[in-house]
Amino acid sequence: MVKLPADVKEALANQQVTSFVTSDKNGVPNVCLMGFVKARDDETIILANVFWKKTEANLKENPKAAISAYMPPMKAYQIKGNVELINDGPLMNEVYDWVASKMANLKPKGAALLHVEEIYSMSPGPNAGERIS
């Protein structure tokens, strides 16, 4: 597992919206915009499933996914890994509380843990596209 550097965690913490990319078993991509994404610990990112349809179906077929993180003015990252779907238990209770604290009228259907395997720079410049972790 790869550890999230402090600047990547900071970018995630300051996101309003994150792109979450999945693909089905045939490799057909899907991207959704996520408002509930945060680092859970140094190796895991948690995402709340509020409206997923294709995203959830894709993750059941293919657990590989990627998200983006952007911090103005010029820091950007791509984070890739395997996803574990969560539908109940103590972690799901945390997700209910997290979502309710931001938008009381939303009720998540589940959650996903992205186990970080790779991190790439998406910042403009000569290191764009290079793996950083």
C-alpha positions as CSV (number, residue, x, y, z in Angstrom):
1,M,0.0,0.0,0.0
2,V,1.1,3.6,-0.7
3,K,1.0,6.3,1.9
4,L,-0.7,9.6,1.0
5,P,1.8,12.5,1.2
6,A,0.7,15.5,3.3
7,D,0.2,17.7,0.3
8,V,-2.1,15.1,-1.3
9,K,-4.1,14.8,1.9
10,E,-4.3,18.6,2.1
11,A,-5.6,18.8,-1.5
12,L,-8.3,16.1,-0.7
13,A,-9.3,18.0,2.4
14,N,-9.8,21.2,0.4
15,Q,-11.8,19.7,-2.4
16,Q,-15.4,20.7,-3.1
17,V,-15.8,18.2,-5.9
18,T,-13.6,15.3,-7.0
19,S,-13.7,13.2,-10.2
20,F,-14.1,9.5,-9.5
21,V,-13.3,7.2,-12.4
22,T,-14.4,3.6,-12.8
23,S,-14.8,1.2,-15.7
24,D,-16.9,-1.9,-16.3
25,K,-15.5,-5.3,-16.9
26,N,-15.1,-4.4,-20.6
27,G,-13.0,-1.3,-19.9
28,V,-15.8,1.2,-20.7
29,P,-15.0,4.2,-18.5
30,N,-17.4,6.2,-16.3
31,V,-16.6,9.4,-14.3
32,C,-18.8,10.9,-11.6
33,L,-18.3,14.0,-9.5
34,M,-18.0,13.4,-5.8
35,G,-18.7,15.8,-3.0
36,F,-18.1,13.3,-0.1
37,V,-14.4,12.2,-0.4
38,K,-11.7,12.3,2.3
39,A,-8.6,10.6,3.5
40,R,-9.6,8.1,6.2
41,D,-5.9,7.4,7.1
42,D,-2.5,7.4,5.4
43,E,-3.4,4.6,2.9
44,T,-7.2,4.8,2.5
45,I,-9.7,7.3,1.0
46,I,-13.3,7.0,1.8
47,L,-16.1,8.0,-0.6
48,A,-19.8,8.2,0.3
49,N,-22.2,6.5,-2.2
50,V,-25.2,8.9,-2.4
51,F,-26.3,8.7,-6.0
52,W,-24.1,6.0,-7.7
53,K,-25.7,3.8,-10.4
54,K,-23.1,3.1,-13.1
55,T,-20.3,3.7,-10.6
56,E,-21.6,1.1,-8.1
57,A,-22.2,-1.4,-11.0
58,N,-18.7,-0.8,-12.3
59,L,-17.1,-1.3,-8.9
60,K,-18.9,-4.6,-8.5
61,E,-17.5,-5.8,-11.8
62,N,-14.1,-4.1,-11.6
63,P,-12.7,-2.8,-8.3
64,K,-10.0,-0.6,-9.9
65,A,-10.6,3.2,-9.7
66,A,-9.0,6.6,-9.7
67,I,-9.8,10.0,-8.2
68,S,-8.4,13.4,-8.8
69,A,-7.4,16.0,-6.2
70,Y,-6.7,19.6,-7.0
71,M,-5.4,22.5,-4.9
72,P,-5.2,26.0,-6.3
73,P,-3.3,27.5,-7.8
74,M,-1.4,24.6,-9.4
75,K,-1.2,21.4,-7.4
76,A,-3.1,18.4,-8.9
77,Y,-2.9,14.6,-8.3
78,Q,-4.3,11.4,-9.6
79,I,-4.8,8.6,-7.0
80,K,-5.3,5.0,-8.1
81,G,-6.2,1.9,-6.2
82,N,-8.5,-1.0,-5.4
83,V,-12.0,-0.3,-4.0
84,E,-13.8,-2.1,-1.3
85,L,-17.5,-1.5,-1.1
86,I,-19.1,-0.9,2.3
87,N,-22.9,-1.2,3.0
88,D,-23.2,-1.7,6.8
89,G,-21.3,-1.8,10.1
90,P,-19.5,0.8,12.1
91,L,-17.8,2.4,9.1
92,M,-21.2,2.9,7.5
93,N,-22.4,4.6,10.7
94,E,-19.5,7.1,10.4
95,V,-20.5,7.8,6.8
96,Y,-24.1,8.5,7.7
97,D,-22.9,11.0,10.4
98,W,-20.4,12.6,8.0
99,V,-23.0,13.1,5.2
100,A,-25.6,14.3,7.7
101,S,-23.2,16.8,9.1
102,K,-22.9,18.5,5.7
103,M,-26.3,17.8,4.1
104,A,-29.0,16.6,6.5
105,N,-31.4,15.7,3.7
106,L,-29.0,13.2,2.0
107,K,-28.8,9.5,3.0
108,P,-25.9,7.5,1.6
109,K,-26.6,4.1,0.2
110,G,-23.1,2.9,0.9
111,A,-19.5,3.8,0.8
112,A,-16.2,2.8,-0.8
113,L,-12.7,2.6,0.6
114,L,-10.1,3.3,-2.0
115,H,-6.9,1.5,-1.0
116,V,-4.2,3.7,-2.4
117,E,-1.7,1.9,-4.7
118,E,-0.4,4.7,-6.9
119,I,-0.2,8.5,-6.9
120,Y,0.7,10.7,-9.9
121,S,1.4,14.4,-10.3
122,M,-1.1,16.2,-12.6
123,S,0.4,19.6,-11.8
124,P,1.5,21.6,-14.9
125,G,5.2,21.4,-15.6
126,P,8.0,19.0,-16.4
127,N,6.9,16.4,-13.8
128,A,3.3,16.2,-15.0
129,G,2.3,12.6,-15.3
130,E,5.1,11.2,-13.2
131,R,4.4,8.8,-10.4
132,I,5.2,10.4,-7.0
133,S,4.2,7.4,-4.7
